[in-house]
Amino acid sequence: MKAFLVRRLISTLAAAFALSMLIFLLIRLVPGDAVTMWIGQEGTMTPEVRQTLRKMFGLTDPLPVQYLHWLGDVMRGDLGYSFRSRLPVSLLMGRALPITVELAVLAMVLSVVVAVPLGILSAVRRNTPTDVVARVLGLLGLSVPSFWLAVLMILVSASYFRWLPSLFYVGLFKNPVENLKQMLMPVASLALPLMAVVMRMTRSTMLETLNQDYVRTARAKGVTERLMLWRHALKNALIPIITVVGIQLGRLLGGAVIVEQIFGLPGIGTTLIASIAERDYPMVQGTILMMGLLFIGVQFLVDLCYGYIDPRIRYG
Amino acid sequence: MKPTPSRAAGLGRLARRNLVGVCGIAVVVALITIAVFAQRLSPFDPNAQVGRRLSPPDSQHVLGLDQLGRDVLSRLIFGARVALLVSMVSIGLSLLAGVGLGLAAGYYGGVADNLIMRVMDLMFTLPSFVLAVALAGLLGPSLTNVIIAIALVTTPTIARITRAPVLAARETEYVASARAAGAGDARIMLRHVLPNIVAPIIVQATVSVADAILIEAGLSFLGLGVQSPLTSWGNMLGTGRNFMELANGLSIFPGAAIMLAVLGFNFAGDGLRDVLDPRLRGV
C-alpha cells in the first residue's frame, strides 16, 4: 500500500505542476500585461513609468523565469491581491473553497447513496417495469443540464411549496440546519445527472458480476441473497462505479460553477464568474487554480479508493 | 462457466439499442432541418417586438412572448441554428486538430508522442467547462471565442481516442506492406491507418457535439457566450429565469430544447457505436 501511495502521490504532484503551467499560460492570453491591468487605462502613464513598473514587477524577464517566480509565490501560499477588494487572494479563496467542497462532496455522496441501490435493484429485477423506468431515467439524466434542473427546482418549489432557499449564505458550522436546507436544491441539481450515470454503470456491472462463478458458488453454499448481493457482488462491481464517479467529477465541478451562481452560494464558481466580469485577474487565476486543485485532489482520493478496494491495483 | 446469451436475445438487444440510435438520429436530422430552414420555419422575426411583454402562450404565439415581447418559438428556432453552428464548427476544428495530433503521436511515437500527449494532459488538469469559462472569459465573449474555447477543450479527448488505435495499427502488416510499396508517412497515415480507425473517432465526435452544445449553453447562460442579436438557448434560459413568476415558459422551453438536442446527439452516438463497432455489440 505504501509503494502504491507514493506512486499516486507523485503523479498527483505532476498533475498539479501541469495545472500551474496551464494557468500561467492562460493568464497570458489576456491582451495587455499586469501593469496595464493594474493601473487601468493604457494612456494614463508615460512609457518610462510603464517600463520601470514592468521591470519592478519582473515583467521584462523571460517567460520561464516569470513562471518560476510565480510558482514560488504560489507554493508559499501567496496568490497576490485582488484588484477589486485589495485583499489577499488566498484569504478570499479560503472563504470560497469550503462552500464548493461541501457542494461537491454532498452531491457525490447523495448520488452514490441513491444510485447504487437503484442500480442493483434494476439489475436484479431485470426487464421488469422497475428496470425500464430506471433505465429511461438514466438516459434522460445523461443529457439534462444541471443548471436547467436548478432553474426548474426553483420554479416548482416557488409555485407549489411557496418556499425558496435564502439567498444569503449561512455557514455549515454557524447553523447546520439552515445551511443544509440551503444546500438541498443545489446539491440535488448536481446530483441527479450524476445519479443517472452511476445507476447505469451499477446496473451493467452488476449484471455482469451476477453471472460470475463465485456468485454461483456463494449461492450454492447457501449465502442469503442479500448478503450475496452486498458482500460478494457489489464489492467486485465497485471499481467501474468509482471510475465513473471519477470521470463525472469534472462535469460536477463545471456544473457547480453555474449552480452556485443560480443559488447565490459564494463558492469558487461564483467567485470565478464575478472576477471575470470585473477583470480581476489575480482572482481569476486563484479561482481557476482552486478548481484545478480540487479536481486533481478528488481524483487522487478516487485512486486511493481503488487501491483500498482492489488489492490487484495496489500491488499491480 | 458463463452462460452465453442466445443469438436471438443478442439481436433483440441490438435492435432495442438501435431504436435508441434511430431516435437520436431522427432528432439530429430534425434539428439540422430546423436550423437550415430557420428563416422559413419561424413564424416571427426572433428579434422583433411582436406583442405585449411576457404574454402567455396563445394561438398566435404558441410558446408565448419573452421579456422584450419577442416570440419565444421563433427564438428557439433560431437558437437551434446557433447551437448547431457553434457545436459543429468547434467539433470540426477539434477533429482536425485532434485527429492530426493523435495520428502524429501514435504513428511517430517516442519524443513526438510524449510531447503531444503531455500538452494534451495539461488540459485534463481542469474540468473542461471550467477551462472553457476561463478561455471565453479571458478572450472576451463572442461567437468566435466560444468556438475557439470549445474546440480547445474538446481536442485532447479526440487526440486520445485517435492515438490508441494508431499505436496498434503501426505494427500491422498492411502498414508494413504500404511502406514496402514506397508510401510516405503522410500517405500511410491518411490513406491506410485513418480509414481503419475511423469508427471510434466518429462515435466520439458525435458525443462531443453533445458536450459542445452543453458547453455553449452553459457559457451563454453565464453571459460569456454568444451575444445578442444572435439567439442562444443558454442565453434565453439565463435571462428568462429572472421572470419566472411572470412567465414560467421562459425557464422551461429553452432548457427543454438544450436537453433534447444533447439527448439526440448522445443517442445517435450510442447507436453509431453499435453499428460501427461490432465488438461492442451486446455489451
Interface residues (C-beta under 8 A of the other chain):
Chain A: A15 A16 A18 L19 M21 L22 L26 I27 L29 V30 L139 L140 L142 S143 V144 P145 F147 W148 V151 L152 I154 L155 A158 S159 S204 N211 Q212 D213 L249 G250 R251 L252 L253 G254 G255 V257 I258 Q261 I262 L272 I273 I276 A277 V284 I288 M291 G292 F295 I296
Chain B: M1 K2 P3 V20 R118 D121 L122 M123 T125 L126 P127 S128 F129 V130 V133 A134 L135 G137 L138 L139 A210 L214 A217 G218 F221 L222 G223 L224 L237 R241 M244 E245 N248 S251 I252 G255 A256 I258 M259 V262 L263 N266 F267 V283
